[in-house]
Amino acid sequence: MAGRTHLVTGSASGIGRATRELLESRGDRVVGVDVRDADIVCDLADPGQRAGLRERVAALAPAGIDAVHAVAGVAVPQTITVRVNFFGAVATLRELRELLTGSAAPRAVAVSSLAALTPVSPELLAALRAEDEARAIEVSDALVEGGEGGLIYSTTKRAIAEWVRERSVTPEWAGAGIPLNAVGPGVIRTPMTAELMASPESREALFRGAPVPLNGPAEPINVAYLLAWLTSEENRHTTGQVIFSDSGADATLRGPRIFD
Ligand SMILES: NC(=O)c1ccc[n+]([C@@H]2O[C@H](COP(=O)([O-])OP(=O)(O)OC[C@H]3O[C@@H](n4cnc5c(N)ncnc54)[C@H](O)[C@@H]3O)[C@@H](O)[C@H]2O)c1
């Protein structure tokens, strides 16, 4: 099926940009969404701007879209991370789902993280499970104030992975024939990790938390290949999965016995 139309958030940099380039090189069309350098400039941290997203995408793709990739994210120990990584991604998937329904092979994917497997804030996770943005902001402000802002990123990535698993098998997604998955990257060489990769000491600390026994840290294109397959017409039956593309980090850290 040539000429599919993909919506990619975070298209200006890193994994989102690599995904855009890959899909375009294969003859597909990409509508990019980002805070900068995009077809649709939209701040996904802002509930008002999120609310207008569906209309803006529909204006650029009046025949609808075939796939949604919720890639945009930030990794700072601050409250903005809650707004972008969880509420921005949920709004992208939920608001744009309707534009998928005319496609012969509709697909959706979100980018979670290996960090989803690391410690989280139970209070923040509860607010995200309830999709209560006001409460989530309150809790994350308190985490920042208490010096625990580092838990915010992992909690948002756990919550979006859970959201994908829960929604994937509902009438809106599986019932509408839409595979909905998440990928969990490990260490990827993008501007997000540039500082952590800058010195041998910081790299070593990073790899202790996220080991990379298979071929070391990955390039953004390596995640893009997976996103492209999950959103291709070849994927008819894989849904509700969080697929770690992590150079072996998950298998190293959690080992084989995760199925109990
Ligand atoms: N790089 C890694 O090692 C790694 C690992 C695990 C998960 N991830 C996830 O992958 C995704 C992409 O990250 P990346 O490494 O390519 O980082 P990146 O910083 O290169 O790209 C992130 C993109 O998101 C956009 N963005 C940020 N805030 C936004 C907002 N409010 N509204 C709209 N767009 C916004 C940025 O402008 C940027 O283009 C993120 O969700 C990140 O959490 C990255």
The ligand as an SDF file (V2000), in Angstrom:
LIG
                    3D

 44 48  0  0  0  0  0  0  0  0999 V2000
   17.0430    9.4560   23.2960 N   0  0  0  0  0  0  0  0  0  0  0  0
   16.8280    8.4360   24.0980 C   0  0  0  0  0  0  0  0  0  0  0  0
   17.7710    7.7610   24.5560 O   0  0  0  0  0  0  0  0  0  0  0  0
   15.4140    8.0490   24.4630 C   0  0  0  0  0  0  0  0  0  0  0  0
   15.2350    6.8900   25.2440 C   0  0  0  0  0  0  0  0  0  0  0  0
   13.9560    6.4990   25.6030 C   0  0  0  0  0  0  0  0  0  0  0  0
   12.8680    7.2440   25.1670 C   0  0  0  0  0  0  0  0  0  0  0  0
   13.0620    8.3670   24.4200 N   0  0  0  0  0  0  0  0  0  0  0  0
   11.8630    9.0910   24.0020 C   0  0  0  0  0  0  0  0  0  0  0  0
   11.8810    9.2660   22.6070 O   0  0  0  0  0  0  0  0  0  0  0  0
   11.1170   10.4110   22.2570 C   0  0  0  0  0  0  0  0  0  0  0  0
   11.9250   11.2740   21.3100 C   0  0  0  0  0  0  0  0  0  0  0  0
   13.0750   11.7430   22.0130 O   0  0  0  0  0  0  0  0  0  0  0  0
   14.4490   12.0930   21.2870 P   0  0  0  0  0  0  0  0  0  0  0  0
   15.5080   11.3440   21.9720 O   0  0  0  0  0  0  0  0  0  0  0  0
   14.2850   11.9910   19.8170 O   0  0  0  0  0  0  0  0  0  0  0  0
   14.6060   13.6170   21.7760 O   0  0  0  0  0  0  0  0  0  0  0  0
   14.7850   14.9680   20.9760 P   0  0  0  0  0  0  0  0  0  0  0  0
   14.9550   15.9940   22.0270 O   0  0  0  0  0  0  0  0  0  0  0  0
   15.8130   14.8320   19.9230 O   0  0  0  0  0  0  0  0  0  0  0  0
   13.3630   15.1540   20.2580 O   0  0  0  0  0  0  0  0  0  0  0  0
   12.1920   15.4510   20.9650 C   0  0  0  0  0  0  0  0  0  0  0  0
   11.2960   16.2760   20.0660 C   0  0  0  0  0  0  0  0  0  0  0  0
   10.0750   16.5560   20.7990 O   0  0  0  0  0  0  0  0  0  0  0  0
    9.7620   17.9290   20.5950 C   0  0  0  0  0  0  0  0  0  0  0  0
    8.9860   18.4790   21.7010 N   0  0  0  0  0  0  0  0  0  0  0  0
    9.4320   18.6980   22.9700 C   0  0  0  0  0  0  0  0  0  0  0  0
    8.4780   19.3270   23.6670 N   0  0  0  0  0  0  0  0  0  0  0  0
    7.4190   19.4940   22.8500 C   0  0  0  0  0  0  0  0  0  0  0  0
    6.1430   20.1030   23.0090 C   0  0  0  0  0  0  0  0  0  0  0  0
    5.7940   20.7030   24.1500 N   0  0  0  0  0  0  0  0  0  0  0  0
    5.2970   20.1000   21.9580 N   0  0  0  0  0  0  0  0  0  0  0  0
    5.6570   19.5410   20.7740 C   0  0  0  0  0  0  0  0  0  0  0  0
    6.8580   18.9680   20.5630 N   0  0  0  0  0  0  0  0  0  0  0  0
    7.7290   18.9530   21.5940 C   0  0  0  0  0  0  0  0  0  0  0  0
   11.1120   18.6140   20.5210 C   0  0  0  0  0  0  0  0  0  0  0  0
   11.0100   19.9200   19.9350 O   0  0  0  0  0  0  0  0  0  0  0  0
   11.9170   17.6330   19.6920 C   0  0  0  0  0  0  0  0  0  0  0  0
   11.8040   17.8780   18.3170 O   0  0  0  0  0  0  0  0  0  0  0  0
   10.7700   11.0880   23.5730 C   0  0  0  0  0  0  0  0  0  0  0  0
    9.4340   10.7640   23.9360 O   0  0  0  0  0  0  0  0  0  0  0  0
   11.7500   10.4990   24.5560 C   0  0  0  0  0  0  0  0  0  0  0  0
   11.2830   10.5260   25.8760 O   0  0  0  0  0  0  0  0  0  0  0  0
   14.3060    8.7790   24.0540 C   0  0  0  0  0  0  0  0  0  0  0  0
  1  2  1  0
  2  3  2  0
  2  4  1  0
  4  5  1  0
  4 44  2  0
  5  6  2  0
  6  7  1  0
  7  8  2  0
  8  9  1  0
  8 44  1  0
  9 10  1  0
  9 42  1  0
 10 11  1  0
 11 12  1  0
 11 40  1  0
 12 13  1  0
 13 14  1  0
 14 15  2  0
 14 16  1  0
 14 17  1  0
 17 18  1  0
 18 19  2  0
 18 20  1  0
 18 21  1  0
 21 22  1  0
 22 23  1  0
 23 24  1  0
 23 38  1  0
 24 25  1  0
 25 26  1  0
 25 36  1  0
 26 27  1  0
 26 35  1  0
 27 28  2  0
 28 29  1  0
 29 30  1  0
 29 35  2  0
 30 31  1  0
 30 32  2  0
 32 33  1  0
 33 34  2  0
 34 35  1  0
 36 37  1  0
 36 38  1  0
 38 39  1  0
 40 41  1  0
 40 42  1  0
 42 43  1  0
M  CHG  2   8   1  16  -1
M  END
$$$$
